[in-house]
Amino acid sequence: MSPKSSAITIVFVAGLVWALSATHPTLAGGGRKSFQKGASSYKSGISRGCKHMGWASKCTSHLNKKAKSMKVGAEDCYSAPGKSGKVCVKGVGKKKGKKAKKWDVYTIGTPASGRKQTANKKPTANKKPTANKKAKAEKKAEQKAEKKAEKAEKAQERELRKQEKASRRAERKAQKVEVRKQKKAERMRKKAARMKDKQGGKGKKGKKGKGAKGDNVDPSGGESMTYCWQDAQSNWLCDGPLRETTTPDPELETTRTFSGCLRPRLEFPFEGKNGPGIVYLCSKRLKGGPSGPKTENRDISKWHEFPEDVLTQRRSGSAEAEPPAAAPESAEPESAE
């Protein structure tokens, strides 16, 4: 070959290489760079490949959409308009035609910005939060604490309302109970007053015309007795010839009268099974016959252990009836000295 022919050949090859390098990125010096091989997720590799080439949202969205439905052996690339390089994703696997479960991601060509390639870049350590991030974190923690405190305050308010409601309910209930007690006590007082008036009328105009001696219906029974005591609230209860009262009353006379002791003749201090109180000798004699606790002719000395000095003052059933005193007499207790 002549020197002239050799020179022409060299010039032709150089021109061909120059022309190809202008259109082919691999020959332009960029080459192929792999960002992942056979990875089970394509998003990370595509993101890094697009960033390496200097492309962002359009590149990643296009390739993510293609890779999602890609089959084994298929390949798709993205190249920005007017740019020479491209980012490619390829489905890999053993069975072609099946839906890909692993992908290769690589780039061809030099990044448009001319910056260094970041393929297979190692993840950096967690950076310390900046002052702005710290301020945001503190503000968020502050807001969370405020919400928590507000929630606790609301819960406390609900609990207080609940307690107030329960207190008012209990107060109303106690008031109703007190009103019922007062009404019952008033009924007892009225009934006792009626009994007293009725008994007084019989004394004045008895059927047998015996005046006050008409209280002694049958001389075969002993003198009636009544035992009265106070409860923890200082109200009175009595166990007498007619009944044992069950509703406490602040008035001793009302309770005693309701138990059946209208005009007591004598009274003695006495501490029985129900506590300290007073025992009365009631002038009126008991009827003959049953005198148990379930009758209205009750001899309470059968279930209360009265002192002997009280029982000796009691009139017997065989003695002649004496008229009751005009007003109750109080027997002074003997001195312990």
MITIPA-711221 format. One record per residue (C-alpha): residue number from 0; residue in one letter; x, y, z. Coordinates in steps of 0.5 Angstrom, whole numbers, m for minus. Example, Ala and Ser with C-alpha at 12.3 -4.5 7.8 and 13.67 -1.06 7.14 Angstrom:
<i:0 | aa:A | X:25 | Y:m9 | Z:16>
<i:1 | aa:S | X:27 | Y:m2 | Z:14>
***
This chain:
<i:0 | aa:M | X:0 | Y:0 | Z:0>
<i:1 | aa:S | X:3 | Y:7 | Z:m2>
<i:2 | aa:P | X:4 | Y:12 | Z:3>
<i:3 | aa:K | X:m2 | Y:16 | Z:0>
<i:4 | aa:S | X:m7 | Y:11 | Z:1>
<i:5 | aa:S | X:m5 | Y:9 | Z:8>
<i:6 | aa:A | X:m6 | Y:17 | Z:10>
<i:7 | aa:I | X:m13 | Y:17 | Z:7>
<i:8 | aa:T | X:m15 | Y:10 | Z:10>
<i:9 | aa:I | X:m13 | Y:13 | Z:17>
<i:10 | aa:V | X:m17 | Y:20 | Z:16>
<i:11 | aa:F | X:m23 | Y:16 | Z:14>
<i:12 | aa:V | X:m22 | Y:11 | Z:20>
<i:13 | aa:A | X:m21 | Y:17 | Z:25>
<i:14 | aa:G | X:m27 | Y:21 | Z:22>
<i:15 | aa:L | X:m32 | Y:15 | Z:23>
<i:16 | aa:V | X:m30 | Y:14 | Z:30>
<i:17 | aa:W | X:m31 | Y:21 | Z:31>
<i:18 | aa:A | X:m38 | Y:21 | Z:28>
<i:19 | aa:L | X:m40 | Y:15 | Z:32>
<i:20 | aa:S | X:m37 | Y:18 | Z:38>
<i:21 | aa:A | X:m42 | Y:24 | Z:37>
<i:22 | aa:T | X:m48 | Y:19 | Z:37>
<i:23 | aa:H | X:m46 | Y:13 | Z:42>
<i:24 | aa:P | X:m45 | Y:14 | Z:49>
<i:25 | aa:T | X:m41 | Y:8 | Z:50>
<i:26 | aa:L | X:m36 | Y:10 | Z:45>
<i:27 | aa:A | X:m36 | Y:17 | Z:48>
<i:28 | aa:G | X:m33 | Y:15 | Z:54>
<i:29 | aa:G | X:m39 | Y:14 | Z:59>
<i:30 | aa:G | X:m39 | Y:7 | Z:59>
<i:31 | aa:R | X:m44 | Y:2 | Z:63>
<i:32 | aa:K | X:m45 | Y:3 | Z:70>
<i:33 | aa:S | X:m49 | Y:m2 | Z:74>
<i:34 | aa:F | X:m53 | Y:0 | Z:80>
<i:35 | aa:Q | X:m56 | Y:m7 | Z:82>
<i:36 | aa:K | X:m56 | Y:m14 | Z:79>
<i:37 | aa:G | X:m61 | Y:m19 | Z:81>
<i:38 | aa:A | X:m64 | Y:m15 | Z:86>
<i:39 | aa:S | X:m71 | Y:m16 | Z:89>
<i:40 | aa:S | X:m73 | Y:m9 | Z:89>
<i:41 | aa:Y | X:m72 | Y:m4 | Z:83>
<i:42 | aa:K | X:m74 | Y:2 | Z:86>
<i:43 | aa:S | X:m67 | Y:4 | Z:90>
<i:44 | aa:G | X:m63 | Y:2 | Z:84>
<i:45 | aa:I | X:m67 | Y:6 | Z:79>
<i:46 | aa:S | X:m67 | Y:12 | Z:84>
<i:47 | aa:R | X:m60 | Y:12 | Z:84>
<i:48 | aa:G | X:m59 | Y:11 | Z:77>
<i:49 | aa:C | X:m63 | Y:17 | Z:75>
<i:50 | aa:K | X:m60 | Y:21 | Z:80>
<i:51 | aa:H | X:m53 | Y:19 | Z:77>
<i:52 | aa:M | X:m55 | Y:22 | Z:71>
<i:53 | aa:G | X:m58 | Y:28 | Z:73>
<i:54 | aa:W | X:m65 | Y:26 | Z:72>
<i:55 | aa:A | X:m71 | Y:26 | Z:78>
<i:56 | aa:S | X:m78 | Y:25 | Z:78>
<i:57 | aa:K | X:m80 | Y:23 | Z:70>
<i:58 | aa:C | X:m74 | Y:18 | Z:70>
<i:59 | aa:T | X:m76 | Y:15 | Z:76>
<i:60 | aa:S | X:m83 | Y:15 | Z:75>
<i:61 | aa:H | X:m83 | Y:12 | Z:68>
<i:62 | aa:L | X:m78 | Y:6 | Z:70>
<i:63 | aa:N | X:m82 | Y:4 | Z:76>
<i:64 | aa:K | X:m88 | Y:4 | Z:72>
<i:65 | aa:K | X:m85 | Y:m1 | Z:67>
<i:66 | aa:A | X:m81 | Y:m5 | Z:72>
<i:67 | aa:K | X:m87 | Y:m6 | Z:76>
<i:68 | aa:S | X:m90 | Y:m10 | Z:70>
<i:69 | aa:M | X:m84 | Y:m13 | Z:67>
<i:70 | aa:K | X:m83 | Y:m20 | Z:65>
<i:71 | aa:V | X:m76 | Y:m24 | Z:65>
<i:72 | aa:G | X:m72 | Y:m22 | Z:59>
<i:73 | aa:A | X:m75 | Y:m15 | Z:58>
<i:74 | aa:E | X:m71 | Y:m9 | Z:58>
<i:75 | aa:D | X:m73 | Y:m1 | Z:58>
<i:76 | aa:C | X:m69 | Y:5 | Z:58>
<i:77 | aa:Y | X:m70 | Y:12 | Z:59>
<i:78 | aa:S | X:m67 | Y:18 | Z:56>
<i:79 | aa:A | X:m68 | Y:25 | Z:57>
<i:80 | aa:P | X:m70 | Y:29 | Z:51>
<i:81 | aa:G | X:m63 | Y:32 | Z:48>
<i:82 | aa:K | X:m59 | Y:28 | Z:53>
<i:83 | aa:S | X:m54 | Y:23 | Z:50>
<i:84 | aa:G | X:m54 | Y:18 | Z:56>
<i:85 | aa:K | X:m60 | Y:13 | Z:59>
<i:86 | aa:V | X:m62 | Y:9 | Z:65>
<i:87 | aa:C | X:m64 | Y:2 | Z:64>
<i:88 | aa:V | X:m68 | Y:m3 | Z:68>
<i:89 | aa:K | X:m68 | Y:m11 | Z:66>
<i:90 | aa:G | X:m72 | Y:m16 | Z:68>
<i:91 | aa:V | X:m68 | Y:m22 | Z:70>
<i:92 | aa:G | X:m70 | Y:m30 | Z:72>
<i:93 | aa:K | X:m69 | Y:m37 | Z:70>
<i:94 | aa:K | X:m76 | Y:m37 | Z:66>
<i:95 | aa:K | X:m77 | Y:m32 | Z:60>
<i:96 | aa:G | X:m84 | Y:m29 | Z:59>
<i:97 | aa:K | X:m86 | Y:m30 | Z:67>
<i:98 | aa:K | X:m87 | Y:m24 | Z:71>
<i:99 | aa:A | X:m80 | Y:m21 | Z:73>
<i:100 | aa:K | X:m78 | Y:m22 | Z:81>
<i:101 | aa:K | X:m71 | Y:m19 | Z:80>
<i:102 | aa:W | X:m68 | Y:m13 | Z:76>
<i:103 | aa:D | X:m62 | Y:m11 | Z:74>
<i:104 | aa:V | X:m61 | Y:m3 | Z:73>
<i:105 | aa:Y | X:m55 | Y:0 | Z:70>
<i:106 | aa:T | X:m53 | Y:7 | Z:66>
<i:107 | aa:I | X:m50 | Y:8 | Z:59>
<i:108 | aa:G | X:m46 | Y:14 | Z:58>
<i:109 | aa:T | X:m43 | Y:20 | Z:62>
<i:110 | aa:P | X:m48 | Y:24 | Z:67>
<i:111 | aa:A | X:m50 | Y:31 | Z:64>
<i:112 | aa:S | X:m48 | Y:35 | Z:70>
<i:113 | aa:G | X:m41 | Y:32 | Z:69>
<i:114 | aa:R | X:m41 | Y:30 | Z:76>
<i:115 | aa:K | X:m38 | Y:24 | Z:79>
<i:116 | aa:Q | X:m41 | Y:17 | Z:79>
<i:117 | aa:T | X:m45 | Y:15 | Z:85>
<i:118 | aa:A | X:m46 | Y:7 | Z:83>
<i:119 | aa:N | X:m46 | Y:2 | Z:89>
<i:120 | aa:K | X:m45 | Y:8 | Z:94>
<i:121 | aa:K | X:m45 | Y:6 | Z:101>
<i:122 | aa:P | X:m50 | Y:9 | Z:105>
<i:123 | aa:T | X:m47 | Y:14 | Z:110>
<i:124 | aa:A | X:m48 | Y:14 | Z:117>
<i:125 | aa:N | X:m54 | Y:18 | Z:120>
<i:126 | aa:K | X:m52 | Y:25 | Z:120>
<i:127 | aa:K | X:m53 | Y:29 | Z:127>
<i:128 | aa:P | X:m60 | Y:33 | Z:126>
<i:129 | aa:T | X:m59 | Y:41 | Z:125>
<i:130 | aa:A | X:m61 | Y:46 | Z:129>
<i:131 | aa:N | X:m68 | Y:47 | Z:125>
<i:132 | aa:K | X:m69 | Y:40 | Z:126>
<i:133 | aa:K | X:m68 | Y:40 | Z:133>
<i:134 | aa:A | X:m73 | Y:46 | Z:134>
<i:135 | aa:K | X:m78 | Y:42 | Z:130>
<i:136 | aa:A | X:m77 | Y:36 | Z:134>
<i:137 | aa:E | X:m77 | Y:40 | Z:141>
<i:138 | aa:K | X:m84 | Y:44 | Z:138>
<i:139 | aa:K | X:m87 | Y:37 | Z:136>
<i:140 | aa:A | X:m85 | Y:34 | Z:143>
<i:141 | aa:E | X:m88 | Y:40 | Z:147>
<i:142 | aa:Q | X:m95 | Y:40 | Z:143>
<i:143 | aa:K | X:m95 | Y:32 | Z:144>
<i:144 | aa:A | X:m94 | Y:34 | Z:152>
<i:145 | aa:E | X:m99 | Y:39 | Z:152>
<i:146 | aa:K | X:m104 | Y:35 | Z:148>
<i:147 | aa:K | X:m103 | Y:29 | Z:154>
<i:148 | aa:A | X:m104 | Y:35 | Z:159>
<i:149 | aa:E | X:m110 | Y:37 | Z:156>
<i:150 | aa:K | X:m113 | Y:30 | Z:156>
<i:151 | aa:A | X:m111 | Y:29 | Z:163>
<i:152 | aa:E | X:m115 | Y:35 | Z:165>
<i:153 | aa:K | X:m121 | Y:33 | Z:161>
<i:154 | aa:A | X:m121 | Y:26 | Z:164>
<i:155 | aa:Q | X:m120 | Y:29 | Z:171>
<i:156 | aa:E | X:m126 | Y:34 | Z:170>
<i:157 | aa:R | X:m130 | Y:28 | Z:168>
<i:158 | aa:E | X:m129 | Y:25 | Z:174>
<i:159 | aa:L | X:m130 | Y:31 | Z:178>
<i:160 | aa:R | X:m137 | Y:31 | Z:175>
<i:161 | aa:K | X:m138 | Y:24 | Z:176>
<i:162 | aa:Q | X:m137 | Y:25 | Z:183>
<i:163 | aa:E | X:m141 | Y:31 | Z:184>
<i:164 | aa:K | X:m147 | Y:28 | Z:181>
<i:165 | aa:A | X:m146 | Y:21 | Z:185>
<i:166 | aa:S | X:m146 | Y:26 | Z:191>
<i:167 | aa:R | X:m152 | Y:30 | Z:189>
<i:168 | aa:R | X:m156 | Y:23 | Z:188>
<i:169 | aa:A | X:m154 | Y:21 | Z:195>
<i:170 | aa:E | X:m156 | Y:27 | Z:198>
<i:171 | aa:R | X:m163 | Y:27 | Z:195>
<i:172 | aa:K | X:m163 | Y:20 | Z:197>
<i:173 | aa:A | X:m162 | Y:22 | Z:204>
<i:174 | aa:Q | X:m167 | Y:27 | Z:204>
<i:175 | aa:K | X:m172 | Y:23 | Z:202>
<i:176 | aa:V | X:m170 | Y:18 | Z:207>
<i:177 | aa:E | X:m171 | Y:23 | Z:212>
<i:178 | aa:V | X:m177 | Y:26 | Z:210>
<i:179 | aa:R | X:m180 | Y:19 | Z:210>
<i:180 | aa:K | X:m178 | Y:18 | Z:217>
<i:181 | aa:Q | X:m181 | Y:25 | Z:219>
<i:182 | aa:K | X:m187 | Y:23 | Z:216>
<i:183 | aa:K | X:m187 | Y:16 | Z:220>
<i:184 | aa:A | X:m185 | Y:19 | Z:226>
<i:185 | aa:E | X:m191 | Y:24 | Z:225>
<i:186 | aa:R | X:m196 | Y:19 | Z:224>
<i:187 | aa:M | X:m194 | Y:15 | Z:230>
<i:188 | aa:R | X:m194 | Y:21 | Z:234>
<i:189 | aa:K | X:m201 | Y:22 | Z:232>
<i:190 | aa:K | X:m203 | Y:15 | Z:233>
<i:191 | aa:A | X:m200 | Y:15 | Z:240>
<i:192 | aa:A | X:m204 | Y:22 | Z:241>
<i:193 | aa:R | X:m211 | Y:19 | Z:239>
<i:194 | aa:M | X:m209 | Y:12 | Z:243>
<i:195 | aa:K | X:m208 | Y:17 | Z:249>
<i:196 | aa:D | X:m214 | Y:21 | Z:248>
<i:197 | aa:K | X:m218 | Y:14 | Z:247>
<i:198 | aa:Q | X:m216 | Y:11 | Z:253>
<i:199 | aa:G | X:m217 | Y:18 | Z:257>
<i:200 | aa:G | X:m224 | Y:18 | Z:255>
<i:201 | aa:K | X:m225 | Y:11 | Z:257>
<i:202 | aa:G | X:m222 | Y:13 | Z:264>
<i:203 | aa:K | X:m227 | Y:18 | Z:265>
<i:204 | aa:K | X:m233 | Y:15 | Z:262>
<i:205 | aa:G | X:m231 | Y:7 | Z:262>
<i:206 | aa:K | X:m236 | Y:2 | Z:261>
<i:207 | aa:K | X:m237 | Y:0 | Z:268>
<i:208 | aa:G | X:m237 | Y:7 | Z:271>
<i:209 | aa:K | X:m230 | Y:5 | Z:275>
<i:210 | aa:G | X:m227 | Y:12 | Z:272>
<i:211 | aa:A | X:m219 | Y:11 | Z:272>
<i:212 | aa:K | X:m220 | Y:4 | Z:275>
<i:213 | aa:G | X:m222 | Y:2 | Z:268>
<i:214 | aa:D | X:m215 | Y:1 | Z:266>
<i:215 | aa:N | X:m214 | Y:m5 | Z:270>
<i:216 | aa:V | X:m218 | Y:m10 | Z:265>
<i:217 | aa:D | X:m217 | Y:m16 | Z:268>
<i:218 | aa:P | X:m213 | Y:m17 | Z:275>
<i:219 | aa:S | X:m211 | Y:m24 | Z:273>
<i:220 | aa:G | X:m205 | Y:m20 | Z:270>
<i:221 | aa:G | X:m199 | Y:m17 | Z:273>
<i:222 | aa:E | X:m197 | Y:m9 | Z:272>
<i:223 | aa:S | X:m195 | Y:m7 | Z:265>
<i:224 | aa:M | X:m188 | Y:m5 | Z:264>
<i:225 | aa:T | X:m184 | Y:m1 | Z:258>
<i:226 | aa:Y | X:m176 | Y:m1 | Z:257>
<i:227 | aa:C | X:m174 | Y:5 | Z:253>
<i:228 | aa:W | X:m167 | Y:6 | Z:250>
<i:229 | aa:Q | X:m163 | Y:11 | Z:245>
<i:230 | aa:D | X:m160 | Y:9 | Z:239>
<i:231 | aa:A | X:m153 | Y:12 | Z:236>
<i:232 | aa:Q | X:m157 | Y:18 | Z:234>
<i:233 | aa:S | X:m160 | Y:19 | Z:241>
<i:234 | aa:N | X:m167 | Y:18 | Z:238>
<i:235 | aa:W | X:m171 | Y:13 | Z:243>
<i:236 | aa:L | X:m174 | Y:6 | Z:242>
<i:237 | aa:C | X:m178 | Y:3 | Z:246>
<i:238 | aa:D | X:m181 | Y:m4 | Z:248>
<i:239 | aa:G | X:m188 | Y:m4 | Z:251>
<i:240 | aa:P | X:m194 | Y:m8 | Z:253>
<i:241 | aa:L | X:m197 | Y:m7 | Z:246>
<i:242 | aa:R | X:m191 | Y:m7 | Z:241>
<i:243 | aa:E | X:m183 | Y:m6 | Z:240>
<i:244 | aa:T | X:m182 | Y:1 | Z:236>
<i:245 | aa:T | X:m178 | Y:0 | Z:230>
<i:246 | aa:T | X:m178 | Y:7 | Z:228>
<i:247 | aa:P | X:m173 | Y:12 | Z:232>
<i:248 | aa:D | X:m176 | Y:18 | Z:235>
<i:249 | aa:P | X:m173 | Y:24 | Z:238>
<i:250 | aa:E | X:m179 | Y:25 | Z:243>
<i:251 | aa:L | X:m179 | Y:20 | Z:249>
<i:252 | aa:E | X:m186 | Y:21 | Z:251>
<i:253 | aa:T | X:m188 | Y:19 | Z:244>
<i:254 | aa:T | X:m184 | Y:13 | Z:243>
<i:255 | aa:R | X:m186 | Y:11 | Z:250>
<i:256 | aa:T | X:m194 | Y:12 | Z:249>
<i:257 | aa:F | X:m194 | Y:8 | Z:242>
<i:258 | aa:S | X:m191 | Y:2 | Z:245>
<i:259 | aa:G | X:m197 | Y:2 | Z:250>
<i:260 | aa:C | X:m195 | Y:6 | Z:256>
<i:261 | aa:L | X:m199 | Y:12 | Z:257>
<i:262 | aa:R | X:m199 | Y:14 | Z:264>
<i:263 | aa:P | X:m192 | Y:11 | Z:267>
<i:264 | aa:R | X:m193 | Y:10 | Z:275>
<i:265 | aa:L | X:m185 | Y:10 | Z:276>
<i:266 | aa:E | X:m179 | Y:10 | Z:272>
<i:267 | aa:F | X:m172 | Y:7 | Z:274>
<i:268 | aa:P | X:m165 | Y:7 | Z:270>
<i:269 | aa:F | X:m164 | Y:1 | Z:267>
<i:270 | aa:E | X:m158 | Y:m2 | Z:262>
<i:271 | aa:G | X:m161 | Y:m8 | Z:258>
<i:272 | aa:K | X:m159 | Y:m12 | Z:252>
<i:273 | aa:N | X:m160 | Y:m6 | Z:248>
<i:274 | aa:G | X:m156 | Y:m1 | Z:252>
<i:275 | aa:P | X:m157 | Y:4 | Z:258>
<i:276 | aa:G | X:m164 | Y:7 | Z:258>
<i:277 | aa:I | X:m171 | Y:7 | Z:263>
<i:278 | aa:V | X:m176 | Y:2 | Z:265>
<i:279 | aa:Y | X:m183 | Y:4 | Z:267>
<i:280 | aa:L | X:m188 | Y:1 | Z:271>
<i:281 | aa:C | X:m194 | Y:3 | Z:267>
<i:282 | aa:S | X:m200 | Y:3 | Z:272>
<i:283 | aa:K | X:m204 | Y:m1 | Z:267>
<i:284 | aa:R | X:m205 | Y:m9 | Z:269>
<i:285 | aa:L | X:m204 | Y:m14 | Z:263>
<i:286 | aa:K | X:m210 | Y:m18 | Z:261>
<i:287 | aa:G | X:m210 | Y:m26 | Z:263>
<i:288 | aa:G | X:m208 | Y:m31 | Z:258>
<i:289 | aa:P | X:m202 | Y:m30 | Z:253>
<i:290 | aa:S | X:m197 | Y:m25 | Z:254>
<i:291 | aa:G | X:m192 | Y:m27 | Z:249>
<i:292 | aa:P | X:m188 | Y:m22 | Z:244>
<i:293 | aa:K | X:m193 | Y:m23 | Z:239>
<i:294 | aa:T | X:m199 | Y:m21 | Z:242>
<i:295 | aa:E | X:m202 | Y:m14 | Z:244>
<i:296 | aa:N | X:m201 | Y:m16 | Z:252>
<i:297 | aa:R | X:m194 | Y:m17 | Z:252>
<i:298 | aa:D | X:m190 | Y:m18 | Z:259>
<i:299 | aa:I | X:m183 | Y:m16 | Z:257>
<i:300 | aa:S | X:m180 | Y:m18 | Z:264>
<i:301 | aa:K | X:m180 | Y:m25 | Z:261>
<i:302 | aa:W | X:m175 | Y:m23 | Z:256>
<i:303 | aa:H | X:m171 | Y:m17 | Z:259>
<i:304 | aa:E | X:m168 | Y:m19 | Z:266>
<i:305 | aa:F | X:m170 | Y:m13 | Z:270>
<i:306 | aa:P | X:m167 | Y:m12 | Z:277>
<i:307 | aa:E | X:m170 | Y:m15 | Z:283>
<i:308 | aa:D | X:m172 | Y:m8 | Z:286>
<i:309 | aa:V | X:m176 | Y:m6 | Z:280>
<i:310 | aa:L | X:m180 | Y:m12 | Z:280>
<i:311 | aa:T | X:m181 | Y:m12 | Z:287>
<i:312 | aa:Q | X:m185 | Y:m5 | Z:286>
<i:313 | aa:R | X:m189 | Y:m8 | Z:280>
<i:314 | aa:R | X:m196 | Y:m9 | Z:282>
<i:315 | aa:S | X:m199 | Y:m16 | Z:282>
<i:316 | aa:G | X:m205 | Y:m18 | Z:278>
<i:317 | aa:S | X:m208 | Y:m21 | Z:285>
<i:318 | aa:A | X:m208 | Y:m14 | Z:288>
<i:319 | aa:E | X:m213 | Y:m9 | Z:288>
<i:320 | aa:A | X:m212 | Y:m4 | Z:282>
<i:321 | aa:E | X:m210 | Y:3 | Z:284>
<i:322 | aa:P | X:m211 | Y:9 | Z:280>
<i:323 | aa:P | X:m205 | Y:12 | Z:276>
<i:324 | aa:A | X:m202 | Y:18 | Z:278>
<i:325 | aa:A | X:m203 | Y:25 | Z:275>
<i:326 | aa:A | X:m196 | Y:26 | Z:273>
<i:327 | aa:P | X:m191 | Y:21 | Z:272>
<i:328 | aa:E | X:m186 | Y:20 | Z:278>
<i:329 | aa:S | X:m179 | Y:19 | Z:277>
<i:330 | aa:A | X:m175 | Y:14 | Z:282>
<i:331 | aa:E | X:m168 | Y:17 | Z:284>
<i:332 | aa:P | X:m163 | Y:11 | Z:283>
<i:333 | aa:E | X:m160 | Y:9 | Z:289>
<i:334 | aa:S | X:m153 | Y:12 | Z:290>
<i:335 | aa:A | X:m147 | Y:7 | Z:289>
<i:336 | aa:E | X:m144 | Y:9 | Z:295>
***
